[in-house]
Amino acid sequence: WTYNEYSFPTPSTQGAKIEALSGDGKIASGWVTSENGGRMPIIWTSPTDYTIIGQDEYEFPDGVASNISENGKYVSLSINGKAAIYFVEDETYKYVEGHSEANTTTITAVTNNGMAIGYSDFGNPIIGNWRLGFVYSDKLGFMDFGDFINTYASDVTIPEHFDFSSDARVLTVPMDISKDGKVITGWQ
């Protein structure tokens, strides 16, 4: 075992949190609080080298770098309510479109080849809130999670009380995906 303290920008009102590590432990992702108290997505490539993702667009980007592919090449994140994938080697990111009319979108996990899962938030305090899952890859583009299951995993038995349709207005949240993309976990 070794102990490392990871540096982060100051002033930070409440510090930082590491959410995930790459398979070899060399890349870390998470968030750091900004001067205004919000969370900014951050990745560390060593205990002393970090990048706040989104500062090329926003002074204080709001979001979280939530997960890392096992090989350390991709980071799933949200920036100011928009889902994105960060490419560690290129130090760039791209936004991923979610469901139309969503309030916000978030990518929760990404595979070793850049396939990502996430969810779109809908609703308001008057009519209620719900989430719809989605899958994204360069090959497939954006795909609703229910459509993905019906198209590519039709042999999987889904419990009767699970409803992935947008009419159901339930919380469908894919949370993690295996490095090869064959196992997806989440909750509803």
HELIX and SHEET records of a PDB file:
HELIX    1   1 PHE A  145  TYR A  152  1                                   8    
HELIX    2   2 SER A  166  ALA A  168  5                                   3    
SHEET    1   A 4 ALA A  16  LEU A  21  0                                        
SHEET    2   A 4 ALA A  28  THR A  33 -1                                        
SHEET    3   A 4 ARG A  39  TRP A  44 -1                                        
SHEET    4   A 4 TYR A  50  ILE A  52 -1                                        
SHEET    1   B 4 GLY A  63  ILE A  68  0                                        
SHEET    2   B 4 TYR A  74  ILE A  79 -1                                        
SHEET    3   B 4 LYS A  82  PHE A  87 -1                                        
SHEET    4   B 4 THR A  92  TYR A  95 -1                                        
SHEET    1   C 4 THR A 104  VAL A 110  0                                        
SHEET    2   C 4 ALA A 116  ASN A 124 -1                                        
SHEET    3   C 4 GLY A 128  SER A 137 -1                                        
SHEET    4   C 4 GLY A 141  ASP A 144 -1                                        
SHEET    1   D 2 VAL A 173  ILE A 177  0                                        
SHEET    2   D 2 ILE A 184  TRP A 187 -1                                        
END                                                                             
